[in-house]
Amino acid sequence: MGKQRVAVVGTGQTFHKSHRPDVNGQELINEAVGRALVDADLTIRDIDAIVIGNMDHFEGINYVDCWSVDGSGGFMKPVIKLTTGGTTGSTLAIGGYHMVASGLFDRVLVIGWEKNSESDTTGAITTAFDPVWDRLVFAGAISGLAAEAQAYMARYSATDRDGARVSVRDRKHACNNPYTQLRKEVTVDEVLASPMLADPIHLLDVCPRSDGACAVIMAGEHIAEKITATPDWIWATANRHTYTYLGDANFGRLDSLAAASREIYAKAGIREPAKEIGVIELYQPYSFAGIMWIEDLGLTGYGQGAELVWSGATDMDGEIPINPSGGVIACNPIGATGLIRCAEAALQIMGKAEGHQVPDVDLALSTGFGGCFWSDILLHGRRKPDF
């Protein structure tokens, strides 16, 4: 079989929490898989192959592709593991897309998961950094993000109140999503009054650590519309795993996202993303990213991200809603987080997002972030792409 167009035809998530002592990793995975199969009205026998991943050094499990079979249903099926740090979830989505687009398989089950409660997240991230050049000054994730925020603030005179406004938006959106972990509205003053972690990042500026899993089923064009009346067609993908050392990053700008977004817009013929895209599920692990990275996506000019957020344009009822699901600030099972962005964008296209549904979404964008400021992007559409 030759290459083919690809659509998401089913999604499933766990009810994400800080701690799931009631299940082991395989059982957690199986919850998401079961919900995705029900959503697509398929059984595991209909699945041709499985793509799975997590932050494997977090839980200390090698060969998660083999270890997870009791939960994934991958017995006697081709199973491939993909792990790329924080971008693992979005890499899984892109990998699943290419497995089907190539014509190698017709129905691929994509699974991302994490049981952060059973890992030392900061310790694991620290050991991923170069021991000479990066580890001593970028211990964990917060310090690098703080350096990025400080660089942006110095360049464009943004304030910590601007970042807080992003957190207020996403935490409000999360209240309408039953699957997400944190569902409580906050005010700007509450964000600024929360403990300082690394200037200018407060506790309520950042994402939690979550236990959770997400599963997405992708199908080829000749069967997608037989599975669901409204497939989520993947129009294009792009990624930039740009840097190796954190010290090489251009702090204050996410160059990888800027380059990947330009590529995906060119592929799809998008000239004015802020007007043409209906929803964005942005992998945004802390609030200041919601100012900086929308500029890198070309939604507004450089230095104007805060103004766009304060205008309400990115709120649920705005011109271009960002993170109607509540985003990463409300839920972060890291190996699944980028795939959740893909699943949530698919729900918007398919009209299945229920309490956080944005009306009449024709195009949606989902992103992944991680590693040394890497970025992945998928473009989702209601109609089948003609290119």
N, C-alpha and C positions, 0 to 999 in steps of 0.2 A: 504494500500500500504506500502511496506517495504522501507528501506532506498535506496537512489538513488544518482547517480552522479549529479553534478549541474554545469550549465554554465551561464555566463552572455550572454544575447541575444540582449540586447539593452541598450543604454545609452543616457542621455540628460543632458545638462547644460544650465544655463543662461549665458548671457554675463556679467561677473562679473565686478562690479564697486564699487567705494567707497561709492556711494550714489544712491539709486534708488527711488526717490520721486514719480515716475510715477506709482508705484504699491504698494499694501499692501503685507503683508506676504503670504496670500493665493494665490494672483496673481503671486507672485514670484515663489512659489512652482509649480504652474500650468504650468509655462513656461517650467520648466525642465521636468515635467511629460509628457507634450505634445510632447516634442522632443524625449523623450525615447520611447514613444508609436509609434511615426512615424518611428523611427529608427528600431524598431522590427516589424513594420507592424502589430501592434495589436491595439485593442481598450481597453478602461477601463473595458469593460464587460468581457474581457478575463482574467483579473487579479483576482486571488483568494484571496489575502491578501496583506496588506500594512504594512511595517515597516518604521517608521519615527522618526526623532530626530533632536534636535538642542541644543544649550546651553540655556536651557529654562529660567535660571535666568537672562540671558542677556536682553531679550525683556520683561521679567516679565509676560510671558504667561504660565499659568498652563494648564494641560491637552491639550497639543498641538496636541495630537492624535485626539481629538474631535474637537478642534478649527479649524484644518487645513482641514477638510473634503471637504469644497467647493473648495479647491485647489488641494487636493490629489486625489479626486474622490473616497474616501473611504466610501461613503454612502452605508449602509447595507452590508459592508464587514468587516471581521476581521481586526482591526488596532491595532498595538502594538507600544508603544513609548519606545525607548532606549536612554538614555543619560548618558554618562560617561566622561563628560568634553571634553578636547581636542581630545580624542580618539572616540568621538561620531560617526563620519563618518565611521571610520573603524569598530567600534562595530556594526553599522547598517549593514555593508556589511557582517560581520561574522554572525550576527543574521539572515539576510535574507538567507544566505547560509544554515544554519542549519534548518530553516523552510522548505526549499525545500528538503534538504538532508534527513530529517527525514521521508519524504513521506507524511507529513501532507498537503502540498500544492504543486501544479505543477508550478504555475507562481506567483512570489512574486515581488511586486514593492517596491523598497527600496529608501527612500527619505531622504536627509540631506539638511538643509537650515540654513541660518542666515541673519538677517538684522542688521548688526553691527551698521549702522548709527543711529539706533533707540535705542541704548543701551550704557551704560557706561561700556565698556569692562574691563578696569583696576579696576574700583570700584567693579564690580561683581566678578572678579577673587580674589581680595583682601579679600572679605568677605568669600570666599570658604576656606581660610586658617585658621588653628587653631588660635584662638585669643590670646592665651598665648605663644605658642612656635614658631609659624611661621609668623603670620600676620605682626608684626612690622618690620621684616627684609626682608620679601619676598612680598612686596607690588606690586602686578601685576606680569606679566610674565618675564619682562626683567631682574630683579635682580637675579632671580634663574638661568636663562640662562647665565648671566654674571659670576656668581659663578662657574658654570660648565666649562665655557670657561677658566676662570682663573686657575682652578685646572688642566685642561689639559695642558695649556701652561706652568705651573710651572713644570709639570711632564715630558713633552717631548720637551720643548724649542720651541714650535710652536710660530708663530708671528701673529700679526693682518693682515699682508699681506697675510698669508695663508688663513685666513678667507675671506678676500676680493676676493681672486681668485675664491672661490666658488660662491660668489654673482655675479661676472662677468659672470661665466658660466651659471647660472640659468637665469639671466636677458637677456642674449643673446638668450637662448633657447626660452624664453617667446615671443620673437618677432615673432615667427612662429606660435603662438597659438592665434587665434582670440578671444577665450573665456576668456582669462586671463586678469586681471586688468591692470598690469603694463607691458608695452611693450616698453622698452627703454634700449639700451645697455649702460653699464657703464664701466669705467676703474678701475683698482686697486687704482690708485691715487684719483679718484673721490670718491670711497667708503671711503677711509681713510680721505678724506677732509670733508666728511659729518659730521653733528653734533654728538658728543659723547653722547650716552644715558646712558650707564653704562659700564665702562671700562671692557673689550675692545670692546664693541659693539657700532658701529656707526649706524646712521639712515639707511644707505643703506645696512647694514648687516642683517636687520630684515624684516619680512613680514608686509604687510599692514593690515588694517581692511577692510573687503569687505562685500558688499551685494551680495548674490548669493544663488543658489540652484543647486543640482545635483540629478538625478534620475537614478537608475540602475534596469533593469529587469532581474531576475534570473529564470531559468526554469529547470525542471527535464530532465534527459537524454533521456527519450522516446519521448520528443517533441522538445528539443532544436534544433536539426538539421533540424526539419521541419520549424522552425521559421527563422533560419539563416544558411547559408551555412558554415560559419566559427564561431562557438561558441567560447567563451573564457571559457575554462573549469577551474573551481576552483579545483586545485590539493589538497590543504591543507590550514588550518588556524592554527594560534597559537596566544596566547596573554599572557601577564604578567602584571597584575595590582598589582605591587609588593609592593610599599610603601604606607603608610598612612600619614606619616609626611615627609615634605621636608627635615627636618634635618636628616632623616635616609638615604637619598640618597647618593650613592657613587659618589660624584661629580668628573667629568672627565672621567667617564665611564657610559654608559647607560646599566646597568646590565639587565634590563628588555628586551631590544632589543637583547642582546647577547643570553639570555636564550631562547627567543621565536624563534630566527633564528635557533638556534641549533635544536630545536624541529621540526621545519618545514623542515629543511634539512634532518633530520633523517626519517621523514615520507615519503619524496619523493626520498630518496636515493641520495641526492646531496652531493658530496664530495668536489668539487672545485667550490664554488658559483661564483667566478669571471670569470670562464671559461664557466660555464653551464647556467648561467642566462643571458638573452639578454638585458633586460632593468630593471631598478629599478625606481619606483616612490616613493621617500623617503619623508615622512612627516618631513620636515626640516624647522622649523620656523625661523631659523637664520643661518648665514653662517658657523659658527664654527661647527655646528652639521654635516655639510657635510664633515668634516674631521674626527671627533671623531666617529660618528655613522657608517661610512663605515668600520671602524675597528671592531666595535661590530658585524657587519654583516659578518665578516670573509672575507672581500674582500682583505684585506691586513693585515700585522702585526701591533701590537700596536705601536704607535709612527710613523707609516709610511703613515698615511692617507694623509697628506699634499703632500708628494712626489708623491703619486698616482694621486692626483688632478692636480698638476702642470705638470705631464707627458702628460696630455690630454686624459688619458684612460677613464675618465668619461664624456668627451664631446660627442656631438652628433655623431661624426665620430670616437669615441674611441672604445676600446675593450668592455666596459660595460657602455653605456650611462646612466647617472643618471638625472632624471627630464627633459626629453625632452620636457615636457609641460611647463617648466618654474618653476614648483613646487610651494611651499607655499610662497617663497620669492616674487613671482609675484602675488599671489592671495590667500586670506585667509578668506572665509566665514565660520567661525570656525566649526559650526555644520555640514557643508558639506565637509570640507577640506579633511578628511580621505576618504570619499566616492569618492571625485574627484580623489584621488590617485588610487583607485580601478577602476574607470571608465577610467582613462587615461591608466592604464595598460591593461585593456580590449581592448581599441581602438588599442593599439600596437599589441596585439595578433590577433585581427580581421582584421588588415590592414586598419583601418579607421582613422588613426591619421593625414592624409593628410600632411600639411606642416611640421609637426614635427614627421613624421613617421620614425622609425628606420627599415631598411630592414630586412626581414626574422627573425622576433622574434618568437622563439618557447617557451621560458619561460620568464615570467616577475614576478617581486615582487612588491607588494605595501604595505606600512606600515602606521600606525597611531601612533601619539604621543600625550601625554597630561597628565592631572592629576598630580600626584606626580611622574613624570618621568615614566609613563606607556607606554607600547608598544603593538601594534597589528600588525599582518602580514598575508597577503594572498599571496598564490603562484598561478599564472595563467599559463595555458598551451594551446598550439594550438591543441594538440591531447588529446583525452580522457584518463584520468589516468587509469592504469590497476591495481590499488591497492585500 
